[in-house]
Amino acid sequence: MVTGLHLTIKLMPKKITRNIENISKRKLSIQFSLDGFSFCITNSENDIFHFSSYDFEEDVSSPELVLEKIQSIFQKDEDLHHDFDSVLVIHENNLNSFVPNIYFKEESLKSYLNYNVKTISTDFIAFDDLEKTEAKNVYVPYVNINNFLFQNFGEFEYRHHSSILVDKLIEKSNDDFYFYVNVSKKSIDIVVIEHQKLSFYNSFEYYSKEDFIYYILFVLEQLKIDPDKTPIHLLGEINKDSQLYQIAYTYIRTIHFVETSPFTKEEEQIENHSNFILLG
């Protein structure tokens, strides 16, 4: 039984599904943040058979409240009740820091977060190996949610969202210069890749469209990148009708959306760039 505050959860009209009963080596990937919860089910060839996205209508301020929402989702969503051969859990937060391998020491994990992340003595700190660059991603996972998922699935793999984001963008990039902006509801990740190597990564919280464009222009200025000459590549929760896109287009000459392989029919109205980390 779920206890505590009554929290409204809305099933967004972003859902695709096929028959998943007879697929071989059923794999589950979950992504969650303080804003929402998404998951997809694939087969051994990574073909997508099911995708669902839940939006948290109220503001969520803690992992404890996120856990309540996820427990409610698990109670009502039967697609999460299957047996899975593997489970990947993606923690989306800004409680992380990239550390080059040359400076990394596993016994010093907490020290890497001291300058830009507020931690407490009881926080568990983890790290990911970045497959496409010589660095580690040190971060604070939501342990209470991991424990709940362990009760449901047993052992599983978990990673930080920015680890997957950077690895996928490097793999997608060729020997050129790319400025990416991954947009979430209240934060953005800015990733700069040059010659298939990570050149810059940072995340910023925003509360208005003015904040959104300020951080993009700030990074462009700090890196001495001319917005009139360098295209910006967008992905995540943004489209051409949004205020975020409109203000970006006011200041930046060329904007592209990151292209991914289509995974839905057009009438299902799921934009291919919107769930790049989970599905790209």
Helices and strands as residue ranges (DSSP letters): E 9-17, E 27-32, E 36-42, E 48-56, H 63-76, G 78-80, E 86-91, E 96-100, G 101-103, G 106-113, E 126-129, E 135-139, H 143-153, E 157-160, H 161-172, E 177-183, E 187-194, E 197-205, H 209-222, E 232-236, H 243-251, E 255-257, G 266-268, H 276-279
